Amino acid sequence: MKINVKVIANSSANLVEKLDDINYKVKVTVPAQEGRANKKVRELLARHFNIPSRNVNILAGERAKVKLIEIVNS
């Protein structure tokens, strides 16, 4: 499954919010520096979908606020 994720870094809480079937908003408390926000986004989505974080892949938008993410169900 592929989803679009808008990331808000430096937020006051870590949160995954489903907007519709393919669009999500993810808030992370870490800054968007040195891949820290991306790592946290992967962890939060893995927890949300109840899968290992290795099954969450950023396909596009590695350095952007809006990312295309693949969720691999094994």
BELJO-V592818 format. One record per backbone hydrogen bond with DSSP energy under -0.5 kcal/mol. CO is the residue of the C=O (numbers start at 1). NH is the residue of the N-H. Records with the same first field share a line. If there is no record, write none. Layout:
BEGIN
CO->NH, NH
END
This chain:
BEGIN
1->71
3->69
4->24
5->7, 67
6->26
7->9
8->28
13->15
15->17, 27
17->19, 25
22->4
23->19, 20
24->6
25->17
26->8
27->15
28->11
30->10
31->33, 37
33->36
35->39
36->40
37->41
38->42
39->43
40->44
41->45
42->46
43->47
44->48
45->49
46->50, 51
52->55
53->56
55->57, 72
57->59, 70
60->68
61->64
65->7, 67
67->5, 69
68->59, 60
69->3
70->57, 72
71->73
72->74
END
